[in-house]
């Protein structure tokens, strides 16, 4: 017998090593996924809901373009904020209503959402003008001049939120009209 190594033998050996390496990597990744799934299962509150099936349009669709799905969660443009954040947004909307009515404000509840604001609603500007529908901005820089004068908010009423979905829920809970840019979300 000949012990001559051919080019195809070298290719097979290289592929065997690569396969072994990939098997190790897949095993390590499986372990990480299992660890993450285990820690996620231990969390008692989740900010997100897994949606596996898109419901067909039906009579559950609300005039705002929002639809109710299992568990009473709101979905706007396919994004679901979850029942906990939806409830927080409803309480923020009630806070907006109290502030606009001149009642004691207290905390808005916004601090209960651990995500950065990307959208801003201005319901009363620094000059005392009420806005219904609220003014809607996608940057703080654009909204800030209407909310502060010489670094003070005065009697302005505004809120920053992470998503358009949350903005819609807040506006509706406040009993205000939806800004044009939020209609049909």
N, C-alpha and C positions, 0 to 999 in steps of 0.2 A: 504494500500500500504506500501510496505517496502522501507525504505530509505537506504538500505544497498548498499554500493559502492563496485562494483566488480573490479577485476583486469583489466578486459577489459575496464571498465569505466575510470580507471586511464590512461590506454594506450591511449584511445581516447582523454582525456583531454590534455595529454602531446603532442600528435600529433597536436591538435588544436592550442596549444601555439606555437609549432614549426612552423606550417603553417603561423600563424599570423606574427611571427618574420621574416620568409622568405619573406612574402609579403612586409613587411616594407623595407627589404634589397633590394629587386628587385625594389621597387619604388624609393629608394635612388639612386640605380645604373642607373636607367632610367634617372633620373634627371641629373646625372653627364654626361651621354652619350649625352643627348640633349645639355647641356652646352658646352661640348667639340666640338660637331658637329657645334654648332652655332659659336664658336670662330674660328673653322677651316674654316667655310664658309666666315668669315669676312677677313681672311688672303688673300691678293691679290696675293701672290706668294707662291707656294708650291714646295718643293724640291722633292716631290714624286708624282707619278701618280698611281691611282688605276687601276689595270688591272684585268678585270673580266673574260676575255676569252683569252686563248693562241691561237695565230694564227697558222694555219697549215703551214708547210714548203712550200714555193712557190717561184716564181721568184723574190720576194722582198728580198730574202736572199742574202746578200753581200758576197764577197769572204772571208772576215775576220771572218765569222760566225755571223756577226751582221745582224740584220734584221730591216727594217723600219716598224713601226707600225703607227697607227692613230696619226696624229699630227706631224709626222716626227721624233718621238723620237727613240733613239737607244736602242736596247735590245740585251744584250750579256748574254748568259747563263741564260736567263729568267729574268734578272734584268734590270729595266728601270730607267735611271737617270733623265728623264724629260728634256724638251726642254731647260729650263734655264740653267741647269748644263751642258747640252750637248754643248750649245753655249759657255759657259765659258771654257770648255775643248778645244773647237776648237781654241779659242783665246790663250789659254796656248800653244797649239801645234804651233801656228804661232809665239809665243814668243820663243819657243824652236828653231824654224827654224831661226829666226833673230839672236838669240844668237850664234848658230852654224855658221852663215854666218859672224859673226864679227860685226854686226850692233848694234847700241845702244839698250840696252835691255829694260830699264824701268821696271816697275812692271810686274810680270808674270800674274797677275789676280787670282792667287791661293787663295788669301785672300777673294775672293768672295764666296768661298765654306766653309761653317761653320762646317765642319766635320774634325776630325783628320785624318792625313795621315796614311794609313796602307800599302801602296805600293809605291815603289820609282823607278824612271827611271833615269839612269845616261847616258846622251848622250855624255858628254865629261868629262873625269876624270881630277883630279888635275895635272896630268903629261902632259895634252894637247892631249891625245889620244881620237879621236872621235870614238864613238861606234854606228854602224848602222848594225844590230838593236841595240837599246839602251840596256844597262844592266838593268835587272829587279830584284828588291829585295822586299821581303815581310817583311823586318825589316830595320829600320834606322841604327841600329848598323852595319849591313852588308854593307850598302851603304856608310856610313860616311867616312870610311878610303879612299875611292876612290874620295871623294868630298872635303876633307879638309886636309890641311897641316899646322901644328902648329896653328890650330884654324882659319885659313883663307881659303876661298873657291877658291882663285885665279881666274882662268879663267874656272873653271869647270862649266858644265851645267847639272843641275839635277832638279827634281821636285818630290814632294811627293803628293800622291792622295789618296782619301778614298777608291776607288773601282777599280777593274780590268777593268770594263767597261770604266771608265774615263781614265784610262791609255791607253786603245786601241784607244779611240777617240783622245787623245793628240798625240799619235805616228802617227796615220794616218793623222791628220791635219798638222803635222810637215813634212810630206812627207817621213817618215822613214819606214823601214821594221819593222814588228812586231817581238818582241822577241819570241823565240820558246814557252816559258811558257805562252804566251798570245794568241797563235794561237788556233783557234777552241773554244774560250771562248764562 
